[in-house]
Amino acid sequence: MAIRPINDPRVRMRKAPEPKEEVGYGKPPKHSRFKPGQSGNPKGRPKGAKSQKTIVFETLLTPIDYVENGVRRKASRLELIFKRMVEKALKGDLRAAERLISMYATLEEGDRQTDAASPASEIDIEAEDEAILKEAWELFSKKGDRHE
């Protein structure tokens, strides 16, 4: 066997074997991996899609124009819903009054719990207003007992 020089065109150099890539659990072959920026679920949730909670909050908090006593004003839909409930309660709608008072009691209880953590944010209710609320609560709760 004759030894030939490296620059001889008849000499075929063997390439060093490439190291085998690891393939297994969590290591797919390189050719089938996701390319940068490619999604694994291209038909999945589109970017910017909103949840139901977001849609409800945005709808309720969107300001709309309304007319009150001939004056054009702007308020959120939620605020207008509460105004309507107050109007109904003042006209004698027992359900609206009960809901408003129970919401008020729930919010007041939440404020009391918050106030316990930070006593500087105390909400003052005048004694006269508190007496009116208690009287209204007793009146509505008695009427509710008769009708149910």
SULMO-V595266 format. One record per backbone hydrogen bond with DSSP energy under -1.0 kcal/mol. CO is the residue of the C=O (numbers start at 1). NH is the residue of the N-H. E is the energy in kcal/mol with one decimal. If there is no record, write none. Layout:
CO/NH/E + CO/NH/E
This chain:
5/8/-1.4 + 8/11/-1.9 + 24/27/-2.3 + 27/24/-1.9 + 29/32/-1.4 + 30/33/-1.1 + 35/38/-2.4 + 41/44/-2.1 + 46/49/-1.8 + 51/55/-2.2 + 52/56/-2.6 + 53/57/-2.6 + 54/58/-2.7 + 55/59/-2.4 + 56/60/-2.7 + 57/61/-2.2 + 60/78/-2.3 + 62/77/-1.0 + 64/75/-2.1 + 66/73/-3.5 + 68/71/-1.7 + 71/68/-2.8 + 73/66/-2.5 + 75/64/-3.0 + 76/80/-2.0 + 77/81/-2.2 + 78/82/-2.1 + 79/83/-2.2 + 80/84/-2.4 + 81/85/-2.2 + 82/86/-2.3 + 83/87/-2.5 + 84/88/-2.5 + 85/89/-2.6 + 86/90/-2.6 + 87/91/-1.4 + 88/93/-2.6 + 89/92/-1.3 + 93/97/-2.1 + 94/98/-2.7 + 95/99/-2.6 + 96/100/-2.5 + 97/101/-2.6 + 98/102/-2.6 + 99/103/-2.7 + 100/104/-2.7 + 101/105/-2.6 + 102/106/-2.5 + 103/107/-2.8 + 104/108/-2.9 + 105/109/-2.5 + 106/110/-2.3 + 107/111/-2.4 + 108/112/-2.3 + 109/113/-2.1 + 110/114/-2.2 + 111/115/-3.3 + 112/116/-1.7 + 114/118/-1.8 + 118/121/-1.5 + 126/130/-2.5 + 127/131/-2.4 + 128/132/-2.0 + 129/133/-2.4 + 130/134/-2.5 + 131/135/-2.4 + 132/136/-2.6 + 133/137/-2.6 + 134/138/-2.5 + 135/139/-2.5 + 136/140/-2.9 + 137/141/-2.6 + 138/142/-2.1 + 139/143/-2.1 + 140/144/-2.3 + 141/145/-1.4 + 142/146/-1.3 + 143/147/-1.7 + 144/148/-1.3
